[in-house]
Amino acid sequence: MRDAVIVEAVRTPVGKGKPGGALHGEHSVDLLARTLQSLIERSGVDPAVVDDVIGGIVTQVGDQAVNATRSAVLAAGFPESVPATTVDRQCGSSQQAAHFAAQGVMSGAYDVAIACGVESMSRVPMGSSVLPGSDPFGPRMTARYPEGLVGQGISAELIASRWKLTRTDLDEFALRSHQRASAAWDAGEFDREVAWTGMRDETVRPGTSMEALAGLKPAYYREEYAERFPEIGWHVTAGNASPVNDGAAALLIMSSTAAARLGLRPRARFHSFAVAGADPLLMLTAIIPATEKVLVRAGLTIDDIDVFEVNEAFSPVVLSWRHETGADLDKVNVRGGAIAIGHPLGASGARLMTTLVHAMEDRGARYGLQTMCEAGGLANAVVLERL
C-alpha cells in the first residue's frame, strides 16, 4: 500500500461565533475558499492536479447547505474539473475528511487530495439544521434509550462526576489552555500556520485567572437534570468549555511519489487511523477507546507519542482521557486548545491537525496523536509521523 503525506497545512485565525466577530461578515463558502487559495499559493501546486476536495461541515443548512465544499472550490477559482464533497462526523468532520483523503491516497484512488473544513457559527447557529417539529433520532433509537439522551454540556457534567473532577480541576485546565495559546501567539508559534495576518484567535484571553473563572456560574444547570442526575456537581461553565466560533482550515495530502514529482517536501505521513463509538449518554468519552485502538494499530505506546492534540470541547473530556490513558499533560495541546483558541465545529479537525503538524516540526517530534470527541458517542484518532 502507498503512503499518504501532508505537504501543506493552513488555517484561518478563529473568530468569535457571533455577530460582531471578526469573521462574521464572511460567507462560509468564501471563508473556506480563501483558505483553499492560501493552501494552493503556499504550496505552488496547480489546483488542476487535485483529485478531490473533502470538506467537513457540521451544520449543513443555510449558508452551509448544498455541498458547500464544492461551492468553495469554485469560489476559490479552482478548475471546474476538480470535484468536492462534504462530510459530517459532527465535531470530527474535518478530521474524518483528512482520514478519507489520506486513505484515498493510500489505496491509489487519489494521487493528490485536499482535506478541509469550515464552520461559521455566527451565521449558521449550532442546531439550526434540526427543524421545528422534526425528530432526528426516530422512534426505534428513542426506544433503545427510553430515559432520553442529553446535550453535550450535561454529558460533560456526567464525565466530571464519574471521574471525580472538581471545579478547580476544570478551571485549572482551562486557564492552562488560555496561557498556552497566549504564549504561543506572543512567541510567533502560530505565524506559519495562520494564513491571514493582522488577526489573532479572538477567544484567547491572556488576562484570565482562576479568580475570574471561579466567578462564572454553571452553564447547563436545569432542575429536571438535577433531579435525574443527583450525582452531578455542576462544575461546567462557559470558562471551562469551548466557545462558539467561526473558522476554516485545510491540508494538502498526497503520495510521496506525487510529492517528489511536484517538487514538494513531505512534512508528515499518516501512520495509523481509528474510529470508535461509546455510550451516547456520556457521548464524549469515545476518545479513550479510539486512542487505545490507534496505538495498537500503530504498534506504539502512549509514551512513544511526543505531542498530542485532544480537542477541548470541555475540560472534563481531556482530563478523563488523560486519567485513562496516562498521557503526560505537558505534551497535550502544547499551544492551547479549543477552550482558548475556539471550536468552529466543522473546521476543528483540520485546525487541530494543522497545529499538530507545525508543533511537531517546531519541537522535533517524531510522533503526534490527534483525537476528537463527537456527538453521538463517537471519536476519531490518528497518529502522524514527522518526516
N, C-alpha and C positions, 0 to 999 in steps of 0.2 A: 504493500500500500504506500502511496505517496505521502509526503509530509505537507503540512499547511503552516505557513509562516505569516507573521504580521510585519509589514514593511512601513506602515504609517498609521498614526492614531492621533486624532484631534478631537477637541470638544469646544463648545461654547463656554463662556462663563455661565454660571447658573443664576437665574433671576428669581425674584420673588414671584410666586404664582398668584398674583392678584392684580387688579387694575392699578396702575401706577408703578408696577415693577418694570425694571429696565427693558425687559424683552416682551412686555405685554403688547406693544404696538406691532409686533412682527407676527404675521400669519404662520401657523405651524409648518406649512409647506415651505414657505420662504426661509424659515429658521433652519430647517433641515437642508434646504437647497444650498444655503450659504456655507453650511458645514461641509457638504459634499464638495463644493467648489474649493474650499480650503484644503481638503484632503487631496484632491487632484493637483492643485497648484503646488503643494508641498512635495508631492511625490514626483511630479513631472510626467505622470503616466497619461497617455492618450485615453480618455474615457471610453473610446470605442472598443478597447480590449476587454472591458469589464463584461463578464458573462452573466452576472446577475447582481442585483442590489436587494438585500434583505433587510427590512426595517422593522423595528419594534415600536408599537404604539399600543397603549392600554385602552384609552377611551376613544374608540374608533367611531365617532359621531361628529356631526357639525363640521368644523374646520379640519377635522382629522379623519373624515369618512372617505369612502370610495378609494381605497388603496392609496392613501396619501403618500406612501413612499414612491410610487410611480409618478405622482404629480411632482414630487420634489426632484426626482431625476430629470424630468423635463424642464422644470423651473431652473435647474442648475445648468441647463444648456447642454446636457449630455446628448449624444445622438439618439434619435428615436428608436434605434435598434437595440438599445440597452434596456433589458427588462427589469422589473422590480416587483416585489411582493411585500406584504405587511403581515407580521405575525403577532400573536398575543399569547404570552405566558405570564400575564399580569406584570408584576414589578420586574420580573426577569426577562421581559420580552426581547430587549436588545442583546442580552447575554445569550438567549436562545438563538437570536439572529446570527450571532458570532459562531455559535456551535454549528448551526446549519451551514453557514458559509464555509467554515473550515472542513466540516465533514464532506461537503460537496467537492471541495478541492482534493481532499484525501482520497475520495472514491474515484476521481477522474471525471466527474460530471462538470466541474469548472476548472479552469486554469487560474482565473482572476475573479475575485468577488469582493463586494463591499458589504460589511455589516454595519448597521447604524440604528439610531433610534431618536425619537423626538417626543416631547410632550409639552404642550402649553396649557398648564393647569389654570392659568388665569383666563384663558379664552374658552377652554373646554373643561369645565369643572369635573373633578373625580365623581364618578357615579352617574353622570348625565346620560350615559348610554342605556341606563335602566329606565324605561318609560313608565310613567304613572300607570298603575294598574297591571303592569306586567309581572311575570314570575320567572326570573332567570334560572330557578332551580328545578321546577316541575314537581309533580306530586310524588313520583317514586323516590327521588332523592329526599324530599321532605319527610316521607315515611321512614326512611332509614335513620333520620336524625329528628325524631318527633319533638324533642325538647327545644329544637332550634339551634342553628349556628349563630355566631355573634360577629360583630365587626372586629377589625384588627386591633383597635385600642383595648377592647375587653380581652382579646387573646393575649395581648402584651401583659395585661394585668394578671391573667391566669399564669403566664410563664413566670412573672416576678414572684408570685405566690408559691408556685411549685418548686422553684429553685431558691426560695428563701432570700430573695434580693430585697434590700432595703431601699428607701427613698434616697439615702445618702449614696448607696452603690450606684443607683441610676444617674443621679446628678453628677457624681464624680466622673463617670464615664462621659457624660455629655460635655462637661467642662473640658475634659481632655480632648474631645473632638474639636471644639472651638479653638483651643490653644494650639493644637497641631496644625489646623487649617490656616490659622492666622500666621503662625510661624513660617509655614510653607510659602504663603504668599509673600511675606516680608523677605524671605531668603531667595525669592525668584524661582522656587521649585516648580511652580505651575506655568512658568513662562513658555516652556517648549510645547506643552500640551494644549494650552488655550489658544485658539486660533485668532481671537479678536483682542486687540489692545484697548486700554482705556477703561476697562471694567473688571472688577473682581466679583467673585461669587457673593451675591447680595446678602445671603442669610448668615454669613460668618460674623460672629460677634466677638471681636477681640477683647472687649472690656467686660464680658460677662464674668460672673463669680458664683461661688457656692451660695452666697447670701442671696443674690438675685434669683438663682434657680430655685432656692428653697422657698421663695416667696410666691411661686406660681401654684395655682390650685389644680387639683386633679382634673384632667381634661375629659374623662369619659364616665364620670360617676352618674349613674341613674338608679333610682330606687329599685326598679324592677331587677336590675342586675345585682344590686347589693343583697336583695333577698334570695336570688337564685344562687349566687356565689358568695356566701358569707366569708369564705377564706380570703377574698381579695382585700389587699391593704390600701388600694387606691393611691399608688405611687407614680403613675404615669401622667406626665404633664406635657404641655407644649414645649417645655425646655428640654426634656429628655426623649423626645420623639422627633422624627424628621418633619420639616415643614412641607408646604406645597410649593411647587417650583415650575419654572419654565427652563427648557434647555434642550440641547441636541449634542450628539457625539457620533463619530464614525471611525471605522477601521478598514484599512486596505489589506486584504488577505489573499494569498496566492501560494502556489507551489514554489519550492526553492528553485526548481528548474525555470519557472516563469520569471522569478526574480532575477536570476542570472541573465536570462535572455533580455530583460528590460533594463539591466544595469542597476538594479536596486539592491540595497543591503537588507537581508532579513534581520529583524531585531529580536523576535521571539518566535518560538514554534509552539503549536498546540500539542501538548504531551498526552493528556488524558481528559475524558469528559464523564460526567454523570448527571443524571436527574433522579429525583427521589420524591416520594409522596409520604405524608404523615397525617396525623389526626387533624381534620379540618376545623375542629373546635379550637385547639391550640394554634393551629394554622401556620405559625411562623417558625416551627421547630424542625422542619424538614432539612434545613441546612446541616443538621447534625448527622443524619444518615447519608446525606449527599456527600459531605466531606469524607466520611468513612469509606464510602463507595469509591470516590475518585482516587483516594490514596491507595486503596487496594489495587485498583486498575493501573495506577502509576508505578506500583511497587515501591512506594515511598512511605515514610512515617511522618507524623506531624512535625518532628524535629528537623526533617530534611527541608522543610519549607522556610525560605528566607523572608518572604513578605506575603502578607495576607491582605485581601480586600474582602471584607464581610459587610454587606450593606446594613447600614444603621437605620433600619426602619424605626426601631425603638431600642433604647438601651438594653432592656431585658433580652432581646433577641441575641445580641452579640455576647452578652455576659453568660447566658445559659449555654450557648455554643462553646464558649471558652471553657466553662466548667466541665463539659462533657468531653471535649477534645484534648484539653490540656495545653492548648496553644499559648505561646508567650505573647501577652498583650502588647509588649514593646514592638512586636513585629506586625501588629494588626492595625490597619488603617493609619499608616505612618504619617500621612498628610491630612489627617482628619477624615471624617466620613459624612454620611448623609445628614446627620443631626446638625452639622455646621454647614457643609457645602450645599446640601439640599438634595431632594429626591424627585426630579422630574420623571415620573414613572417609566414611560417607555424608553427614555434616554439613559436611565441609570446603569443598566448593564454595560452598555458601551462606554459610559463615562467612567465607571469603575475600572474597566479593562484598559482604557486609555491611561488612567492614573497609574495602574499597576505596571504597565509596560515602562513608563517613564521612571517610576520609583525603582524598579528592578535595575534599570540601566544606571541610575544615579548612585545606587548602593552596591553595585557589582554583584547583585543577587543572581543565583543560578535558577532557583525555582520560586514561582509565585502561585498562590492559590486564591481563586475568587469564588465566592458563593453568595447567593441571594435568596432570601425567603420570598415567597409568592403567595398571593391569595389562594385559598382553597386547600392549603396544606401542601405546597409544592416547593421545590428548590432546584436550582441548577448549581453545578460546581465544575470548575475547570482548573487544570494545572498547566501553567505556561513554563517554558524553559527559555531563558535568555540565551541568545546566540552572539 
